[in-house]
């Protein structure tokens, strides 16, 4: 093992510090620079909204967004199965097969928020995508707005 004591710090200590710094970066550093967070901290009272939150909760915690844009709609069809109905009258049987389907249409919206930075004058732009009433995605542009 090579130990250089000239400056008071050994190479072993430097390596331990570098490994610790790498571990801390892996735990905390990637969340700090992520442009695709799963939660957003609102301006008022440090309230937090996360993916899966209802639109009413986002409005209550974060207030009105800068803009709401309807980007489309999504229709989901569900089949409940195939049913066979039979009717027998006077010895004759009539059978009818039908499939039961239902569909649900939900709005797709983008809400834009300006979240104040640590110094108060700048804000960071966040785009929240909703599928129906649920928050489906949060994107931070990491750009400063006014």
MOGIWO-V149335 format. One record per helix or strand. SS is the DSSP state (@ for helix, = for strand). FROM is the first residue (numbers start at 1). LEN is the number of residues. If there is no record, write none. Layout:
{{SS:FROM:LEN} {SS:FROM:LEN}}
//
This chain:
{{@:11:22} {=:39:3} {@:44:3} {=:48:3} {=:54:1} {@:55:8} {=:67:23} {=:92:25} {=:123:9} {=:134:12}}
//
